[in-house]
């Protein structure tokens, strides 16, 4: 990618107004301060935003945990909210105290990659559009919803009862697939990682989310 250069224009040093000879075309190549008319100076215009640095929402992941009847209700809940068929997760470990064995279905998950913004606004409304900073990690943040009835537009379902779910929002920048693809996999610079501060600013600017 070619490195963008900032334009320079000649402006009046006192009132910052553009000089008529330079405002339309910018300063001539090689112009220096000594060659400017009296009372004029060079000012660098801000660089255009680098499209490779733009932050995007990659996906929204909804999941529930449980076994037997609780899992079936959670499965119906995810399907009811997203209108999609969730996938069930199986345990790989044995936990006798929880009656969990390898191969036992212990949860359900559904991933949303399209029409994410509208769904996210509804999910955030269930928590009053307020999150805690400790819920944010690099590239993602998570929060829980105690009862699905808190989501706008949701009505009580007798076969589901009262249930909650967990929500994870994953962010990305352009070029992340280079690291994930199986053929000719490459490395991604740490600069492409999205920090907690960047996620907070993104959510404040785009969803007016409050943070505690």
C-alpha positions in Angstrom: 0.0 0.0 0.0 1.3 3.4 -0.9 2.0 5.7 2.0 -0.4 8.6 2.0 1.3 12.0 2.2 -0.4 15.0 3.8 -1.1 18.0 1.6 0.2 21.4 2.6 -1.4 24.7 1.8 -0.4 28.3 2.4 -2.4 30.2 4.9 -2.3 33.6 6.5 -0.3 33.2 9.7 -2.5 35.7 11.6 -6.1 34.8 10.7 -5.5 31.3 9.3 -7.4 32.2 6.0 -6.2 30.6 2.8 -4.1 32.6 0.4 -5.9 33.1 -2.9 -2.9 32.0 -4.9 -2.5 28.6 -3.1 -5.9 27.6 -1.7 -7.1 25.9 -4.8 -4.1 23.9 -5.8 -2.1 23.7 -2.6 1.5 24.8 -2.2 3.8 24.2 -5.2 6.3 21.3 -4.9 9.4 22.3 -3.1 8.0 25.4 -1.6 9.7 26.5 1.6 8.9 29.0 4.3 11.5 31.4 2.9 9.8 31.5 -0.6 6.3 32.2 0.8 4.8 35.7 0.6 5.1 37.8 3.7 2.6 36.8 6.5 2.0 33.3 5.0 3.0 29.9 6.4 2.6 26.2 5.5 0.0 24.1 7.3 -0.2 20.3 7.0 -3.7 18.9 6.4 -4.8 15.8 8.3 -4.1 12.5 6.7 -7.0 10.5 5.3 -8.2 7.7 7.6 -6.3 4.4 6.8 -9.0 1.9 5.7 -6.9 -0.9 7.2 -7.3 0.6 10.6 -11.1 0.8 10.5 -12.8 -1.2 13.2 -15.7 -3.5 12.3 -18.0 -5.9 14.2 -17.1 -9.3 12.9 -19.8 -11.4 14.7 -22.2 -11.7 17.6 -22.1 -15.0 19.5 -25.0 -16.0 21.7 -24.7 -19.0 24.0 -26.3 -20.9 26.9 -25.1 -23.7 29.1 -26.9 -26.6 30.8 -27.7 -30.2 30.3 -30.8 -32.2 29.7 -34.1 -30.2 30.0 -32.3 -26.9 30.8 -30.2 -27.2 27.6 -33.3 -27.9 25.5 -34.9 -24.7 26.8 -31.8 -22.8 26.1 -31.7 -24.2 22.6 -35.2 -23.0 22.0 -34.3 -19.6 23.4 -31.5 -19.0 21.0 -33.6 -20.1 18.1 -36.5 -17.8 19.3 -34.2 -14.8 19.5 -32.2 -15.2 16.3 -34.6 -17.2 14.1 -31.7 -19.5 13.4 -30.7 -23.0 14.3 -28.1 -23.1 17.1 -25.3 -25.7 17.4 -24.9 -27.8 20.4 -21.6 -28.1 22.2 -20.3 -31.3 23.8 -18.0 -31.8 26.7 -14.5 -33.1 26.3 -13.8 -33.6 30.0 -15.2 -35.6 32.8 -16.4 -33.6 35.9 -18.0 -36.0 38.4 -19.2 -33.3 40.7 -21.3 -31.8 37.9 -22.3 -35.1 36.4 -20.5 -34.2 33.2 -18.8 -36.8 31.0 -17.0 -36.7 27.6 -19.5 -36.4 24.8 -22.3 -35.0 26.9 -24.1 -32.0 25.4 -23.5 -29.1 27.8 -24.4 -26.0 25.8 -25.7 -24.3 22.6 -24.3 -21.5 20.5 -25.4 -19.4 17.5 -23.2 -17.0 15.6 -24.7 -13.9 13.8 -22.6 -12.4 11.0 -25.3 -10.4 9.2 -27.6 -7.6 10.4 -25.6 -7.4 13.5 -26.1 -3.8 14.5 -29.9 -4.0 15.0 -29.6 -7.2 17.1 -26.7 -5.6 19.2 -28.9 -2.6 20.0 -31.6 -4.8 21.3 -29.2 -6.9 23.4 -27.6 -3.8 24.8 -31.0 -2.4 25.7 -31.5 -5.4 28.0 -28.6 -4.1 30.2 -29.6 -0.5 29.9 -26.8 0.0 27.3 -24.3 0.0 30.2 -21.2 -2.2 30.4 -18.3 -2.6 32.8 -14.8 -2.0 31.6 -13.7 -5.3 33.1 -16.0 -7.1 30.6 -13.8 -5.9 27.7 -10.9 -7.9 26.4 -8.6 -7.5 23.4 -10.8 -7.8 20.2 -14.0 -8.6 22.0 -16.3 -8.0 25.0 -18.9 -10.1 26.7 -21.9 -9.6 28.9 -24.8 -11.6 30.3 -28.6 -11.1 30.2 -30.4 -12.6 33.2 -33.8 -12.9 31.5 -34.6 -12.8 27.8 -37.8 -10.8 28.6 -35.6 -7.8 29.1 -34.8 -7.8 25.4 -37.1 -5.4 23.6 -39.8 -7.2 21.5 -39.5 -10.5 23.4 -42.6 -12.1 24.9 -42.9 -14.8 27.5 -42.7 -18.3 26.0 -44.3 -21.1 28.2 -42.0 -23.8 26.8 -38.9 -21.8 27.6 -39.9 -20.3 30.9 -37.4 -17.8 32.5 -33.9 -18.1 31.1 -30.9 -16.0 30.4 -28.0 -16.1 28.0 -24.4 -14.8 27.4 -23.4 -12.5 24.6 -20.0 -12.0 23.0 -19.2 -9.3 20.5 -16.1 -9.9 18.3 -14.3 -7.1 16.5 -11.8 -7.1 13.6 -9.7 -5.0 11.3 -9.0 -5.7 7.6 -6.4 -8.4 7.1 -7.4 -10.7 10.0 -8.2 -13.6 7.7 -4.6 -13.9 6.8 -4.0 -15.3 10.2 -7.0 -17.6 10.2 -6.8 -19.2 6.7 -5.4 -22.7 6.4 -3.5 -22.3 3.2 -0.6 -19.8 3.0 -1.3 -18.6 6.5 0.5 -15.4 7.5 1.2 -13.3 10.5 -0.8 -10.3 11.5 0.8 -7.3 13.2 -0.1 -6.5 16.8 -1.2 -3.1 15.5 -4.2 -4.9 14.0 -5.3 -6.0 17.4 -8.2 -3.9 18.8 -7.4 -2.6 22.3 -9.9 -2.1 25.2 -9.7 1.7 24.7 -10.5 1.4 21.0 -13.5 -0.8 21.7 -14.8 1.6 24.4 -14.5 4.6 22.0 -16.2 2.6 19.1 -19.1 1.6 21.3 -19.5 5.2 22.7 -19.4 6.7 19.2 -21.6 4.2 17.4 -24.0 2.9 20.1 -23.8 5.6 22.8 -22.9 2.8 25.3 -22.0 3.9 28.9 -19.1 2.2 30.8 -18.6 1.9 34.5 
